Amino acid sequence: MKRATAIFLTTGLLGCLGTAAAHHSATMFDPTKMIELTGVVKEFQYTNPHSWLLVDVTNEDGSVTTWGFEAEGPSTLMRAGIRLSTLPPGTEITIRGNPMKDGRPAAAWIDATVDGERINPRNGFAVVPAAN
Amino acid sequence: MPWFFKGLVSIAAIGLPVLAVSQPAGGYIGWLDKGDGDWQASKARLQAFGEQFDSSWALYEYLSAQADGGERLSWQDMAEPAYDWSGIYTRTGGGLSFDPDSRGNQLSAQLTPAGAAARQRKIDQLAATGGEYDPLSDCSPPSFPRWTTEPFLKEYVVTPDQTWLINEMVNDVRRIYTDGRAHTLPADAYPSPNGDSIGFWHDGMLVVHTTYLIAGQYQRGTQPDYSDQVEVVERIKKVDPITLEADYWVFDPVNLAEPWYTRQSWTKLANDDHFLRIRYWNCSENQNNDIIIRDDGTSQFPDFDFVEDDAAVSTDEAVSGAQP
């Protein structure tokens, strides 16, 4: 397992990214901060109204923290090309998100890199029309 | 619409003389294609058209009269492209604005003083706390007309006697009865999230009247509220093989000084592998989606299943207070 890599960025520009929130307001997340973590997928809770990707991240002292990354529900993830089978347990992942304000290890999932491929749950809101 | 008037309409529906129908200046306006000419000018015409009616029912009755009561469809008609609404759709655009032509804090509705004050309270709340508690957080249905703005999957089923407008979110179905029935009699009616909808077909349009709704908000953020007196007239039409559009005239004497006209749109999504489908939406299947309301009116997660002791880790007193 890779060592945890946590990068906290603070910038007002990140506020424009917003956070994933369809059934609740996003005030629990800090849109001015971005974290980037590397770890392995523990569990993909592919549920409505929101999905949670749990990622085990090894800290500098060797302990492991399970982080939760919230994204939209299954149909939006499917539209983004992120299926349940995309992220099985054990998958190495580098993931970015807006962290919780209250210090708990959770974030609104912005994007991720798996096997060198960038995946973005928000792409699921793109309207890709059927052929005429 | 006043209750007594609804009662008269219901009486008319069972065979007594029909009341005179309002006649707007300028006459009937049929479907106006967004792609033809100046859409803003067309939209202004449709707004002005709606403003000539003092109730949603007067508008609906007028449209019904213009259609001679509408056309009864048969199962053979279902093979016609105009009535084939199959596929998985989503809102074409507009984000969380009820009027897809509006962006951010723009608002095309003409609010009453009470409606404007209610909206200002929402704006002040957002400014003070950066957020709000959305009633959807307990997975209550969005209710109509907010139903229209929800950004997830939608599916539509047209049959001769009913059309079902299905919202994936919270397994939410609007049923439009087109078999000629009247609204539920006022004495027996009660408000509900999607109300009571009747309609008729005319010129490829499904014309709908919806009443007996509950109070709500058009969307979160700076979108206004609607009262339990809100009523809506819609004209839904398949404008091309992958697009459904609808004229909406919303009437709400509490919050709207004039009917609010908007053009809504939904796009059929690419789904060649048939992976997209309407699946059950169960809000209680994952405890990590539980939400509590904080003292400042915003929302918070009380208890994650991947955090051993949320109260010990969180700096938010609301989390400590929510722990068993």
Interface residues (C-beta under 8 A of the other chain):
Chain A: A22 H23 H24 S25 A26 T27 M28 K42 Q45 T47 N48 P49 H50 W52 L54 T66 W67 G68 E70 G73 P74 S75 T76 M78 R79 R83 M100 K101 D102 G103 R104 P105 A106 F125 V127 V128 P129 A130 A131 N132
Chain B: G87 T90 R91 T92 G93 T129 G130 G131 E132 Y133 D134 L136 S137 C139 E150 P151 F152 L153 E168 M169 R220 D240 P241 I242 T267 K268 L269 A270 N271 F275 L276 R279 W281 N282 C283 E285 N286 N288 N289 I291 T298 S299 Q300 F301 F304 F306 V307 D310 V313 S314 T315 D316 V319
